[in-house]
Amino acid sequence: MIEVMTDVPANVVGFRATGKVEKTDYDQTVVPELNKHVSKNGEINFLLVLKTDVGNYSLGAVAADLKEGVKHFTKWHRMAIVTDQKGLEKFSDLASFALPGESKGFELAELEEAKKWVSEG
């Protein structure tokens, strides 16, 4: 499931993923929040706290994630992925080369640092 984080700076849209993540999580939670955030801020400062294995994302959730990424392609400003999955954390660091804006991975213990970093710039 994906839930909206309310303890993030006003210019950040934050989500916490736990357990199984389905397409309905995107349809009911991520998409409306991203759209609202873009309308309000004009750009996306995105924080994802990933407390589940990426293998728990359904194919529909992965497709919805990609669709939203492309839909808002020019709006991405900063993206922080917070996880203890080392491979994904490193992938987040490398994503800056392929995506507009900046992307950085953080460990779960670095959540407050991630919130600060993603809200700057």
C-alpha positions in Angstrom: 0.0 0.0 0.0 1.0 3.6 -0.5 0.1 6.4 1.8 0.6 10.1 1.6 3.2 11.5 4.1 2.0 14.6 5.9 5.2 15.3 7.8 7.1 16.7 4.8 7.9 20.3 3.8 5.1 22.1 1.9 7.0 22.0 -1.4 7.4 18.2 -1.2 5.0 15.5 -2.1 5.8 12.4 0.0 4.7 8.8 -0.1 5.4 5.7 2.1 5.1 2.3 0.5 4.6 -0.8 2.6 3.5 -4.4 1.9 1.9 -5.1 -1.5 1.7 -2.1 -3.9 -1.1 -2.3 -6.5 -2.3 -0.1 -9.4 -5.2 1.1 -7.2 -2.6 2.6 -4.9 -1.5 4.8 -7.8 -5.0 5.5 -9.0 -6.4 6.4 -5.6 -3.4 8.0 -3.9 -0.3 8.8 -6.0 -2.0 10.3 -9.1 -4.3 12.7 -7.3 -1.6 13.9 -5.0 0.9 14.4 -7.8 -1.6 16.3 -9.9 -2.5 18.5 -6.9 1.2 19.1 -6.2 2.1 20.0 -9.8 -0.9 22.4 -10.0 0.2 24.1 -6.8 4.0 24.1 -7.2 4.6 23.8 -10.9 7.4 21.3 -10.3 7.8 18.0 -8.4 9.9 17.5 -5.3 9.2 13.8 -4.7 10.0 11.8 -1.6 9.4 8.0 -1.5 10.0 6.0 1.7 10.2 2.4 0.4 9.6 0.1 3.3 8.8 -2.9 1.1 10.7 -4.9 -1.4 10.4 -3.7 -5.0 9.2 -7.2 -5.8 6.0 -6.4 -3.9 5.0 -3.9 -6.7 2.4 -5.4 -9.0 2.9 -5.1 -12.7 0.0 -2.7 -12.8 1.7 -0.5 -10.1 5.0 -0.5 -12.1 3.1 0.5 -15.3 1.2 3.3 -13.4 4.5 4.5 -11.9 6.1 4.8 -15.4 3.0 6.4 -16.8 3.1 9.2 -14.1 6.8 9.7 -14.6 6.4 10.3 -18.3 3.2 12.4 -17.9 5.1 14.8 -15.7 8.5 14.3 -17.3 9.4 18.0 -17.5 8.2 18.8 -14.0 10.6 16.6 -12.0 12.9 18.8 -9.9 14.2 16.6 -7.0 13.5 13.0 -6.2 14.6 11.3 -3.0 14.2 7.5 -2.6 14.6 6.4 1.0 15.2 2.6 1.4 17.6 0.1 2.9 17.6 -1.8 -0.4 21.2 -0.9 -1.5 20.7 -1.6 -5.2 17.6 0.7 -5.4 19.4 3.4 -3.4 22.3 3.4 -5.9 19.8 3.3 -8.9 18.3 6.5 -7.5 21.6 8.2 -7.5 22.2 7.1 -11.1 18.7 8.2 -12.3 19.8 11.8 -12.3 21.7 11.0 -15.6 18.5 9.9 -17.3 15.8 12.1 -15.8 15.4 15.9 -15.6 16.1 17.3 -12.2 18.1 15.6 -9.5 17.6 12.2 -7.9 19.3 10.8 -4.8 19.0 7.7 -2.7 19.0 7.7 1.1 19.0 4.9 3.8 15.9 4.7 6.1 18.0 6.1 8.9 18.6 9.2 6.8 14.9 10.2 6.3 15.2 13.6 7.9 18.3 14.4 5.7 16.3 13.2 2.7 13.4 15.5 3.6 15.7 18.5 3.8 17.6 17.7 0.6 14.5 17.1 -1.5 12.9 20.4 -0.4 16.0 22.5 -1.3 17.1 23.8 -4.7 
